[in-house]
Amino acid sequence: MTLACRSRCLPAGLLGLLLALTTGCLSIPAAVREEARPAPPPAPNHFRGPAADSLPATADTFLPASPAPIAPGSGRWPPPRDGLLRRAEVPADVAWPPPLVPRHGQVVASEQGSAQGLLLSLFSAEPHLFVHTGLVAHEAGEVVVYETQGVLRAEIGGTPAKRISGGVRRVPWDEFAREQRFIAVFEPPPGLDVERAVAYARDRIGAPFDPLFDAREDGRLYCTELTARALAAGGWTAQPVELTTNPSLQQVMGWLGIGASEIYSPGSIVGPLEQVAIFSRHHSPPQLTAYFAAKLELYRRFTPDQRLGNVIAYSPVRGLSLRQPVQDFLAAVNAAAPDWPATAGPADPELARRVRQLASTYLGAFPDAADGA
């Protein structure tokens, strides 16, 4: 039997693993199962949270029921600028897909705000905001994104990595946008030969997905690797980053067959680039900025002594999910953000201060000095 699962690049391996687990096709080694449990006291757990009855009630959830309208000119991160094209056929007040489309050669990065996305973000030794990238092209009157897609094969036997197929594809912008929670758009690197970059991505259509995230060879490609190699073909080189040395995550990555020591993370692709826009399918501009600040706080707290199970839970019924204190923290940030002052971005010191206050309430105390701040 074959089961196709459409997913967004980096989470694809984890989604494939998840479905294999829930369909009973795969057993988890005891050591990996242990890492999926929260550390018992007195072991350090920076996500344990206080007693539930001591928390303030939150009227909001992190996953609103309907999209929030985009508010260009709000003064939120990033400042509005003329970096995109407005589609005449789409009213400006339509929430999704965005009424603005990327220009030819721009780079897009996306984030789902999910447990899978956080897990893949934690694999990198350096924090990054997004989990997926793609390259935009205008071809034959159509706006498209070149990206890598993973597809799950549910079958008996084999390792998790061997269950993931799929590869490089060309997808219409609207379809790409409908599958994301957050999308950021970046200018191509200065001096990039855009046509060469796009030609490389076009020529790689059909190249298989790389579930091992091994950039030492280009026969198989994961999403950020496709973007990095396309930009390299156009004359700009992205620098890979090291994978985490966290022992808990090393245990999981070893089981998944990920043996590389470094990876092209979304941050290594778009970090040096100029961001011109960011959209959210469900969140207002203040909320999306605060979400990324909250994600940075989760990463700050995930120190080398932390277990994966402290922040992410697994069950055969629900699959991967965020631990309840983490869900409550994100919901509280989402509820409070609309009343906060405008900020310069997720790393804004005042925004970080407010987010850390809520983290102390919902996740427990964690001193700023713990990360050298």
N, C-alpha and C positions, 0 to 999 in steps of 0.2 A: 504494500500500500504506500502511496506517496501523498504527503500533505504539504501544500505550499503555504508558506507564511511570508507575507510581504512585510518588510521591516526596513529600518533606517540604518544601514551600514554597521557601525560599531555595535549597536545593540543586537544586531542580527545573531551573532554567536550566542549571546545570552538568551535571546528569545528562543533560539533553536534548542538550547539546553533545557530551558524551561518547559517547552512543549514535550520534549523527549521524556523529561521526568514525569510530567503529569499524565502521559499516556502509558507509563509503565515500561517504556522501552529501555530504560537506563537506570542503573543503581548508583548511588553516591557512595564513594569510599568513606569509611568511618572518620578519617582525618578531616575530610572536607565537610562532612556533616557537623563535626564539632565546631568548625569555624563559622558555620551558619547559625550557631546559637549565641546569644549574648553572654558575655563573660560574667560569671557569678561573682558576687562580692567575696573578698575585698579587691578583686582584680579591677584595674581602672576601666571605667566606662564613661566616656564623655557625652553619652547620649541617653543615659538612664532616665533622667527626668525626675521630678519630685512626685510625691503621691498624687494620684489623679484628683482626689477631692480637694487638694490645695491649689489647683490651677484655676485661673479665671476662665469664664465661659467665652468661647469665640463664636460669634454669629456667622462667620464666613467659613468657607472651605477653600482649599487650594485649587480645586477643580470646579470653577463656576459652570452652571448649566448651559449658558449661552455665551457666544463671543461678545467681547466688549468692543465698542467702537474705537477706531484709531483716532487719536487726537493730534494731528500735525499742528505744530506751532505752540505746543503746550509748554515748551521750555524745558522739557525733561530730556533725559539722555537718549540719543545724542541730539544736539541742536539741529533743527530742521535745516536742510540745505537742498539745493537743486542738483541732487545726485541721481535721481531716478526719473523714469518716464511715466507720465500720467496717461492712463487709458481713457480715451474719450467715451468709450461705450460703457464704462463702469462708473456709476455715481460716486462722488467723493465720500458719501456717508456710509457706503457699504462696508461692513466690517471685514468680511472675508469671502473670497480671496482679496488681498490688498488691492486698492485701486491704483497703486503705483507698482511698476514692474522694474526689475533690474535692467541695466544697460548691458550691451554686448561686452563680454569679457570680465564682468564683475564676478566676484566670488561670494557665494552664500554659505552661511553657517546656521545650523539649527540645533534645537534642544527640545526635549520632550517633557522635562520635569518629572521623569519617572524613576522608579527604583533601578531599572536597567540602565538608564542614562547616568545616574549617580554612580553606580557600580563601575561602569566603563570610565567615567571621569576619574575615579579613584585609582584606576590602574596606572595613570600617569603620575610621575614623581612631582610634577608641577601642576598647580591648579589651572583649569581652563573652564570657560563658561559653556562651551558648546560640545556636542558629541558627533556632529556630522558636517561635512562640507561638500560643495559641488561647484561647478563652473558654469556660468550662464552664457548662452549663445543666442543670437538672433539669426535664424536660418529659415529661408523660404517663407518669410512673413510670419514666423512663429517664434515665441520666446520659449526656450527649452533650458533644462538643466542637465548637465552630464554628471552622473553620480554612480555609485556602486550600491547594488541591492543584494541582500542575502535572502536565500530561500531555503526553508527547512524541508528536509526529507525525513519523515517519521518512519523508521524501519528498525527491525530488531538487530541488536549487536552493533559493534563498532564504537569508536570514541565519539565524544560530542562534536569535535571539529569535522569529522567525516560526514556528519549529517547536514552540513551547510553547503548549499550550492548557490547558484545565481551569479551575478557579475555586473559588469559595467553596462549601463543603459542610458538612453536619452529620453527624458520625460518632460512633458509640457509643464510650464511654470505653474499653472493653476493646479494641476494634479500634485506637483511637489508641495505647493503651499497648503493644500488641504490636509496633508499628512503630518504637518508640523504644529507644535504649540508656540514656539518662538522661532523667528527667522531674522537674522541680521544680514545686511548687505555691505560688502566692502569693495572699495576701488581696487582694480588690479595694481600690482606693484609698478612703480614708475619705470618707464622704459620697456615694459613687457611687450613682446611681440604677440599680441592677442591672437592673431590668426594662427600662428604656430602652436600656441597653447591649445586653442580649440581644436585644431587639426589632430593633435595628439590624442585628446579625449575622444574625438570622433573615431579615430582609427582603432581605439581600444574597445569599442563596443563589442560585447560578447566575451571579453576576457573574464576568466572565472574569479569569483570572490575568494579572498584569502582569509579564512577563519583563524589563522595563526598569527596574523598581523606581522608578517615577516617582510620587511622592506629591503632585505638584502638581495632579493631577486624580484623581477617584475613580470614573471609569468602569471602570477595571481595578484590581485590588487584589492586592498580595502579602501574605503571611501577617501580618507584623507591622503592616502598614498596616491590614488588617482589624481587628486587635485595637486599634490606636490609635484608629481612627475609631469603633469600638464604644464604647470608654471615653469618648471625647469626647462621644458622644451621651448618655452617662450623667452628663456634667458634669465630667470630668477630662481634662486635656490632657497628652499625652506630648510631649516635645521631641525632634525628630529630631537626628541627629548627622551630622557631615561624613563624606564618603567619603574614603578614603585618597588621599594625593598621591604615594604610592610610584610612581615612573615605570614599573616593571615591571608592576604591577597596573593602572596607567592604560592601558598598552598593551593588556592583555587586556580591560579593561572597555570600551575604545573599540571593539574588534572585536565584543564582545557587544552593542553598541548602548546601553550604560548611560551616559547623559549627565547624570544628576542629580548635584547636588553634595552632597546630604545624603539620609539614609535613616532610616526608623524601624527602628533595630536592636533586637534582643531586649533588649539592655541598657537602651535608652531607654524600653522598656515596663516591664520588671520591676525595673530598678535601684532605683527609689524605693519599691517595694512590699515588704511584709513576707513573707519566705519562711517557709512553715510546714512544708514537707516536701520531701524529694528522694528519688527511687527510682532504682535501676539494675537493668536486666535481667540484667546479667552480672557486676557488680562489687559487692563488699562496701562498706559505708560508708567505711572508711578508703581503699579504692581509688578510689572515686568522688570523694572530696574531693581526693585527690592528683592524679587525672587533671586536674581543673580547675586546680590549681596548676601542673601541667605545661603546660597550654594557655596559661596566662598567661606562662610562661617562653618558650614558642615565640613568642608575640606580642612580648614584650620584645626578643627577638633579631632580629625582622624589622624592622630599621631601614630608613630610606629608601634606603640603598645596596644593599639585598638584591634579588636576582632571585627571582621566583616559583619558578624551577627549582631554587633552592637547597634548598627545603623540600618541594616537590611534584613528582612525576615523572608523565610521560604516555607511554604506549605504545599502539599500535593494538590490542594483544592484551589488556593488563591495564587499560587506561584510566587514570584518575587514581589515584595511590597516593602515600603518604608516602615520602620518601627513606629509604633503609635506616638511616642514623644516627638519624633521627627515630623510626622504628619501634623501634629498639633502645632509645632513650631512654625512650619510653613503656612499653615492656615492663619495663625496669629499675625505673621508678617503680611500676608495678603490682605487681611482685614484692616490692619493699621496703616498700610502704605498710602492710601489715598489722602490721608490727613497730614502726611509728613511734608516738610518743605521740599521744593525742587532741589535736585542734586546734580552733580556733574557726572554721575555714573555709579556703577556698583561698588567701586573702590573709594567713593567719597567718604572722608573720615566721619562726618556727622551721620551719614546713613549707616556706616559700619557700627557706630556707637549705639544707634537705636536698635539695629538688628541684634547686636550682642546682648543688649538688655533683655530682649525677648528670648534669646537663646538661654540666658541664665535662668529665666523663669520656667521655660518649658523643657530644657535639656539638662539643667543643673549648672553649677558654678564651673567656670573655666577661665583662669586668669589670663589677661592679655599677655603677660610675661611668658606664658607657656610657649608662644611662638616667636619670642624675642621682641615682641612689640614694646 
